[in-house]
Amino acid sequence: MVVADQKTIASIDAEQALLGALLFDGGILDRVETLVVADDFSESVHGLIFRAICEARRKDRQSGPLVVDAQLSSDPGYREVGGKDYLQKLAQNVPSTVGAPDYAQIISDYAKRRLIVQMAEETAMRARAGAFGDTPQAILDDAEAAISGMISGDANTEDRTTALGAGSDVWIKEIEAADNTIIGPTSGLRELDTKLGGLKPGSLFILAGRPSQGKTALALNFARSVCVQGYGVHFSSLEMPRKDLWRRTVADFAREHTAVPYTILGRERLNETESRAIGMGCDGALAMPLIVDDRAGVNAGQIIASVRRSRRRLQAQGVKLGLVIVDYIQLVAIERKLANNLSYAIGQISAALKQLAKDMDCTVLALSQLNRQVEARDDKRPNMADLRQSGEIEQDADVVAFVLRPEHYIEKEKPEGETGQDRVVEWQQRLSKARNKMKLFVDKHRNGPTGTIDLHCDIKCNAVRDKDYAYGSAKILEVA
């Protein structure tokens, strides 16, 4: 059997083309950074150059030959290939910057091939050695785990291992100083924040429900609360255009002064009171450090790249990214080869979003639609089984919550035709009792309690508040 030399499992042309494209136009990094990492390059000096380009972009600097050369000028391997002259040659001989993602994919594929060969050789060596206690099953299990991790992992393969106690001096001080104060961004809903301990960085929060139950309204209220606290928000809206999100947010802020349905904004003339409230609502919405990406049909990699761009924009303004919202998970584009296995495909997306939460050190709130089985129940109460049939996403989630507005279903039950007055009265009483009420069922909480939370929801104004909330008490952002 002939074993291929690892150096032959590579495309030097693709590596040079990608580096040349990045040196020519640093903005291309946003399109390829989820596809390839420095260790994927077969030539160590190419990995060194790629890492220098990434470092320059992280510092919001240009990544042209002069800047990269300044970072690498003292490296012997870099000087050996020609230093700045080599960089300029790469930048001048780019076949096409449009093909950068294709070059990155070629490099990543070859890197995986080399890794497979390496793992196969290591597995063969273990099998031949037959060390005591190293059973065939153990060898197979380790090989399977390594290959599975390579296939399911993302482009971020840097060594993140560290001792359990690293940084414990800071954590111990936090424990000693604890006073029930929530550290970090919160949802702005008292009972939910008490139950969850706020919107914890690194966590994936799945918010699920049927259409018209208030998922987007609740997500936008989370965004408003996080922004008021001084954090930034990235909103990936795959269904709703940015203008519609704007109207809802303005109406939410305006609700502190008077109720103006977002559906009439830009369509009906407002009276003086409404105009004044909307003006203040516009001020609040304008001041929000909230970045919206309303492209439809994007995949998980494109969402992640967009979030990274948003984080850099916010950091340039001195604002920390606190929340990422994806509305909604079933609209994230999937590969054609996975079209017949939707549950698995959505599970892959949720795993990517969980990793994004950890990498960005923020909460990722992913909205999810549920199947129609909910409609067949008398109480319309969603549960985990409904989510599971929408894809195995609950396994990655730290929190899974379901939203329900009973008012929506009761409105649809209005007696029609010749019906008894008693039925009409009974329906009116039920509708009045359910008016402006929302139920939030926290059915999974990896690190704490679950339970049902009753909320106030003025859906026409996109306003979700605590059940005993008094309008006019909210802090309103002001334009600087």
N, C-alpha and C positions, 0 to 999 in steps of 0.2 A: 504494500500500500504506500502510495506517495503522499506525503503530507505537504500541503502548500506552505511556502514561506509566508509568514505574516505580512512582510513588506509588499508581497505581490497582491495581497487582498486590499487594494486601495486604488484611488483615482487621484493622482497628483494634479492632473488637469483640473478636476472639479474643485480641489482645495485651493489652487491658485486662482481659479475664476471667482470663487466666493470671496476670498480675501481681497482680490482686486476690486470687486463690486463694493465691498464695505469700505475700502479705502477711498474709493471714488465718491460714494454717497453713504455716509454713516447712518442715514435714516432707514436704510434697508435692514438694519439689525432688527427692527421691530417686526419684520416679516419672517425672520429666520431664527430668532433666539429660542423659540420653542422646539425647533427641529434639530439643533446641533449644539454641542458644547466643545470646549477646547480639547478635551481628551479624545474626541472622536477623530481628530486629525492624525493621520499616520505619521506625518513628519512633525517631530517635536517642535521645531521652530515655527511651523504653521500654527500649532496650538498656542504657542507663545504669542504670536502676532494677534490671533483671534482674541485671546484673553486681554491683551492690551487695548484692543478696539472696544471690547465690552466695558473695560474699566473706564475708558475715556467717556463713553456714552453715559455710564452711571453717574459720572461727575458733571454731566451736561456740557461736556467739551466736544470740540470737533475731533473726528477720528481719522484725519488725513495723515499722509506719510510723515509730516513734520512732527506732529504730536506723538504718534506711535514711536517714531525713532527716538524721541527724547526719553520715552519710558524704557526702551530696550537697548540703548546705546552701549551699556556696560556688559551686556550678555555675550559671552564668547560664541555661542552657537549662532546668535543673530548676526554678529560681525562676520562669521565664517561664510554665510551665504551672500554677503554683500551689503548688509545693513540698509541704509536709506536708499541706495541705488536699487536694491531688490524690491523695496516697497514701491518705489516709483515705477519700476518695471511692471509690477503686478497691477497697479492702478491704471497704467497706460494701455495694457493689453487685455482689458476686460472684453470677452466676447459679447456679453449682453448683461446689463444689470437686471433686466426683466426676469432672467432665468435664475436669479439668486436662490429662490426657494427650491428649485430643482437641483442646483448644485449642493445645497445643504442636505437635501434628502439623499442624494447619492453618497455623500460623505457619511451620513448617519447609517445608511444601509451597509456600507463597507465596514464601518466600525462594529456593527452588530455581527457581521460575518466573522470578523477577527475574534470577537468575544466568544462566539459559538465554537470556533476552532480551538481557542484556548481552553474553554471549559471541557470540550471533548477530550483534549489531550490530558488535562488534569484528572478527569474521570478515569481515563484508560490507565494512567499511572497508578491511581489508587487501587483500581481493580487488579493490576498486576502485582502490586506490593502485598496486598492481602494482610495488612496490619491487624494485630489482635484487636478484636472489638469493632473493627470497621467492616460491618456486614454488607453483603450485596444490597440489601434493602436500604441501608443507610446511605450507601453511595448513590443509589438511584434517587432517593428522596432529596439529597443535596443537589444533584444535577437538575432535577425537575424544578426545585425551588429557585435555583439560579436562573434557569431559562425563563421561568414564569415571571420572575422579577424583571428580567431584561425586556420581555415583551410588553408587560403592563406598565413599566416605569416610563417617566417622561424624560425630556432631554436633560434634566438637572441631575447629573450623576456624581456631583462632587461629594467627597467624603464628609458626611454630617455627623459621624459617630463621635461621641465624647463621653466622659465619665458622668455617671448619674449625678454626682454631687457638684459638678461644675456650676458655679454661680450660686451655690446654696447659701452663701453668706447674705446675699441680697434677699433671697426667698425667706430665710429665717427672720430677717428684720421685718419683712412684710407680714409674716405670721404674728410676730410679737406686737406689731403696731396695729393689727386689725381692729376695726371698730364698727363693723357692719357697713362700712362705706364701700360702695361699688367703685372699683378703679377701672377706668376706661369708658368707652361709649355705652350708652344704654338705649333701650327702645323708647323710653319716655312713658311707658305704661307701668305703673307702680307695682301691681301684683305680678306681672310677667317678669319684671326686673328682679323682684324679690325671689322669685322661683328659680330664675336662671343665673342670677348674679350678674346681670347685664349681658351685653353682646360680647362674649369672650373672644379675644383674638385667637385665630387658629381654628375656629369652629365652623362647621357647616350646618346651617339652619335650613331645614326644608319646611316651607309653608305651602300646604296643599289644600285644594278645595275645588268644587265645581265652578263653572262660569258664573259671574255676577254675585259671588259671595264676598267680595271685598279684598281679594289677595293683593291687587295692585295698590288699593287704597291703604292697606296696612303697611305695605312695603314703603310707600312714599312717606307715611308718617314716621316709620323708622328712620328714613333718610333725613327728614326734617329734624328729628330729635338729635341725631348724630351730628348734623351740621351746626345746630344751635350750640352744641357742646364743643365746637371748634375742630371737629374732625372732617375729613373729606370723604366723599361718597362717589363711587363709580356705579352707574346704572346701565346695564346692558339690556335694552328694551327690544326684544326680537319681534314683538307683536304691535306695540303702540308707538306711533311717531312722537318725536320730541315735543311737537306743538301741543299734543293732547296731554302729555305729562306736565307741560308748563301750565295749562289751564287748571288742571287738578290741583297742582301745588299752590297756585295763586288763590284758588277758592279755599283751600285748606287754611292758609294764613289768614285770609279775609274772614273766615268763620269766627275768629276771635272777636270780631266787631259786629258782623251781621251775616246772615245766611244768604249767599249768592250761589246758586247752582252752577257748577262749571259748564254744564251743557249750554247755557245761554251766553257765555262769554264770547264776544265777537259776533253774536247773532241777534241779540236784542239790546235795545237802548236801556241803560241803567238810570235809576233815579239818583239824587244827590247822595243819599246815605250809602247806597250800593257802590257808587263811583268812588267815594272816599275809602270804603273798606277794600275795594279792589286795588286802589292805589297803594294802600299800606301792604296788601298782599303781594303786589308786584315788588315792592321794596324788599320784603322778606325773601321772596323767591330769588331775586337778583343777587342777594348777598350770600346765598348758599354755595359753598364750595362743592358743588355737585356736577359731575361730568357725565353726560349722557351719550351712549353709543346706540343709535336706533337702527343700525343696519340689520336687515333680515337675512336669514340663511347663513349665518356665520357658524363656524365649527368651534369646538372647545379651544383649539390652539389659537384661533383668531381672537377669541374672547380674552384669553390669558395675555396675549400680546397687547391687546387694547388696554387691559387693566394696568399692565406695566407702564405703558405710555402715560396713563392717567396719574399713576403714582409719581412719575417723574415731574409732571406738570404741577401737581400739588406740592411736592417737595420744593420746587422752585419758588413757590409762594409761602413756604414755611408751614405747610399744612400736612399733617400725617393722615394717610389713608386709613379710615376706620371701618368702612363697610363697602362690600361689593354686592350688588343686587343683579340677579339674572332672572328675567321675566320673559318666557318661562322655559323650563328645562327641556320639555318635549319639542320645542321649536329649534333647539340647537342642532345644526346640521350633522349628519352622520355619514360614514363611508358607505358607498353603494353595496359593498360586500357584506355589510351588517344589516342591510335593509330587511332581511328576513328574520332577524333575531333582534327585534326592537328592545326587548327587556335587557339583553346583554349590552346593547349599544348605549342605552341610557345609563346603565350601571357604570360603563366606562367614562361617561361624561361626569357623573357624580363623583367618581374617584378623582378625576382631574380637578374638579372644583374643590374637593377636600384638600388636595395637595396645594392648590392655589391659596386657600385660606392659611395654610401653614407657611407657605413661602412669603406671602404678603403680610403675615402677622396681623390679620384682621378677620372679621366675621364675613363669611359669604352666605348671603340669603338667597336661596334658589327657590323660585316659585314652581309649583307643579300642578298640572291638571289631574283630575281623577276620572275614573271610568263611570259609566252611566248607572252602575248598580246602586249607587247612592240614591238615585231618584226613586228607586222602587221601595225604599224603606219609608215607613210611616213617619219616623222622627228625622229622617235625612241626615243622620249622624254618620260622618265619614269614619273610617277606621284603617288600620294598617293594611288589611287585605286589599282595599281599594288602591292604595299606593303601590303595593307589591305588583299588582297587575299592570301598573303604569311603568314598571321597570324596577329592578332591584336596587333602588336608590337609598332606602332606609338604612342599609347596612353601613354606609359611609357617613351617615348624618350623626351629628352630636345631639341635635334637637330635631324632632319631627312634630309639627303642630298642624292641626286642621282647623279651617275657618268655616263658620256657618252663620248665615243671616236668615233666621226663620221667617222674617218679614217677606223675603223674596218668594218663598214657596206659598205662604198664606195668600199673598196677593194673587197668585195664579189660581187659587181655589175659589175665587169669587163666584157665588151662585149666579147662574145664567138662566134666562127664560123665566117661566112661571114657577117660582119657588115660594115656599112659605116665608112669611115675614120673620118667623122665629129663626130660620136658617140664615137669613140675611143679618139679623141682629147678632147672632152667635158668631158669624164670620167677622163682622165689624169689631166685636169685642176682642176676638183673637188677634186681629190685625193691630188694634190699638195697643194691646199688651206687648206685641212684638216690635212695635215701631222703634226704630233707631237702636236696636239691640244686636249685638254680635257676640257669638260664642267662640272662644279659642280653646281647642282641646290639645293640650300638650301631652301627647301619648308616648313620646320617647324623650328622655333627657339623660344623656350618658353619665352626667356627673351630679345628678340631684333629683328632686321630686318632679312628679308629673301632676296632672289635674286639669280641671276646667276653669277658665277665666271668663267672667262676664265683662263685656266692654260696651261703651257707647259708640255708635256709628251713624253719623249723618252722611249717608252714602252719596247724596246729591252734591254735597260740598267736599267729598273726599276726606272727611274728618273722622278719625278714630281716636278716641280718648278713653280714660278711665271711666268706669260706669257712673261715678259720682262727680264727674268733672264739671267745673264751672267755667264757661267760656269767658275769655277776657283775662285769664290769669297766666296765659302762656308767654314765654319770652319770645319776642319777635326779633329776628335778625334785621339789622339795618345796613344799608349800603354805605360802605366806607367812603 
